[in-house]
Amino acid sequence: MSENILPTRFDRPNPLTFAIAVAVGAFVLVSFYHSGLSFEKLDRGLPALARLGAQMFPPSIERLPQVLTMLLQTFEMAVAGTLLGLIFSLPLAILAAPSLSPHPLCVWLVRGLVALFRTVPDLVWAIVFVIAVGLGPAAGVLALMIDTIGFAARFFAEAMEETDKGPREALTAMGASRSGVIFSAVIPQALPSMINTSLFSLEKATRGSVVLGLVGAGGIGIELKVSLELFDYDQAATTIIAIFILVLLVERASTWVRSRIL
Amino acid sequence: MNALTQNFEVAAGQVPVAISIRNLCKSFTRERRVFSDVSFDVAEGSIVALIGANGAGKSTLLRCLPQLIDTDSGDIEIFGKRANGVRSDTKATRSRIGFVFQKHNLVGRLSALTNVVHGAQARGVGIRAWSQALAPVELRAEALHCLERVGLAHVASQRADSLSGGQSQRVAIARALMQRPDIVLADEPAASLDPQAGEEVMQLFAALMRREKKTVVFTSHNLNHALQYADRVIALGQGGIQLDAPSRGLNEQDLRNLYV
């Protein structure tokens, strides 16, 4: 047997860490209490859910052509919004990357703007653009564009920051311009990550575009809203299935493209 | 012409000076002075090896020349023009200096040809040198010729990250040639390669630079390389120059003694 004393299995937490852990645990319990979630409610809710399910099936195909038309419009909104968002994300990402930006103040301002775009939900942006440009898909496209910028600009900037600094140094040493360094050394290295982010943005926008119709910003959401409000649950089921298939197809296509390109 | 005569001719003003360093000081923190009061000239067309122990300041000194690192005090002149401090024209200076790094610093995802085309960015070619796809025919042909000079024309369309270490370093040399520099700096160009590849790269590098009459300063831990390929050896250590002599009169033991 060794004469040395074995170290303890776990470090003894310091008083501050222990106090923070207790406070977090208490907050979690209070959150559950205030949410009003109870076994009684679940007991009442589950049969209601079963009744709703029964009313949804079999799904009605009465309005299938309209549903498919709106589905196409939804996907078009997602594609247009994503593309516009990605186009604006690139320059914003360059300005937000500390090692590429012309000034630290610029990094701070752009990061703040991108954080604002990201933290405000797309549904809120949709309401804002419905007020600004009126009802219809244009408001949805603008909302998705802003949402994409909030997501993609941040990840583009991080991808650029994480690139190997060696090629940058090589081009800087020979007197290449800042744009030359960015487009010759930084973006080619960050490209796989940027393509990945772009595909995730399209998936996210497709999912997001579905609900924008609830506030009048175009797409299939309005179809779902009307069906639910008129208690046409069988038609709502058709819409939900159509949305599910669209989102699934986009995710599958995105995975396939990723595996082919990256 | 050996280094001793070159030095003499530099002193007598017969050979143009490519690099002039006077009283150069550099420290990273108040406690850590890398070197101070370093002065020497490098004659046009000569090859100088900078040697010294780790931390002696070889790479730092090399990086001070194209202003990748700022100096604390002292003067650097490249072909008679101020190359450090506020009055210098950084871009113009850098465009005359090719730099070969220890870890080649190629863009792995791009082809060897595109990496070489990048070298033309030093000449203000602009967007046309961002990629071989955007480059005009003459630029692409010149890049291919640079690859030919390092014996790698056959890998022009291969991705840089598919090349071996030795091939990558040769592509980096081709990129430096594409720049059409007057001076080439190389920071331990063979250090990350196996002995065989390192020898081949150094042989090619020195032969090309001599043929093209480039002024070269390279750093190395390989004392044989310093003696074999350089006209002159400068040893840094203890914050300054410990030895500055023509390589012809030196042997490996002389240099090894400096590390003790």
Chai-1 contact restraints between the chains, C-beta under 6 A:
chainA,res_idxA,chainB,res_idxB,connection_type,confidence,min_distance_angstrom,max_distance_angstrom,comment,restraint_id
A,G166,B,K103,contact,1.0,0.0,6.0,A-B,restraint_1
A,G166,B,N105,contact,1.0,0.0,6.0,A-B,restraint_2
A,P167,B,N105,contact,1.0,0.0,6.0,A-B,restraint_3
A,P167,B,V107,contact,1.0,0.0,6.0,A-B,restraint_4
A,A170,B,N105,contact,1.0,0.0,6.0,A-B,restraint_5
A,A173,B,P66,contact,1.0,0.0,6.0,A-B,restraint_6
A,A173,B,L68,contact,1.0,0.0,6.0,A-B,restraint_7
A,A173,B,F99,contact,1.0,0.0,6.0,A-B,restraint_8
A,M174,B,R94,contact,1.0,0.0,6.0,A-B,restraint_9
A,M174,B,A122,contact,1.0,0.0,6.0,A-B,restraint_10
A,M174,B,Q179,contact,1.0,0.0,6.0,A-B,restraint_11
A,G175,B,K91,contact,1.0,0.0,6.0,A-B,restraint_12
A,G175,B,R94,contact,1.0,0.0,6.0,A-B,restraint_13
A,G175,B,S95,contact,1.0,0.0,6.0,A-B,restraint_14
A,G175,B,A122,contact,1.0,0.0,6.0,A-B,restraint_15
A,A176,B,Q121,contact,1.0,0.0,6.0,A-B,restraint_16
A,G180,B,Q121,contact,1.0,0.0,6.0,A-B,restraint_17
A,F183,B,W130,contact,1.0,0.0,6.0,A-B,restraint_18
A,S184,B,H118,contact,1.0,0.0,6.0,A-B,restraint_19
A,S184,B,W130,contact,1.0,0.0,6.0,A-B,restraint_20
A,A185,B,V107,contact,1.0,0.0,6.0,A-B,restraint_21
A,P188,B,V107,contact,1.0,0.0,6.0,A-B,restraint_22
A,P188,B,R109,contact,1.0,0.0,6.0,A-B,restraint_23
A,P188,B,L110,contact,1.0,0.0,6.0,A-B,restraint_24
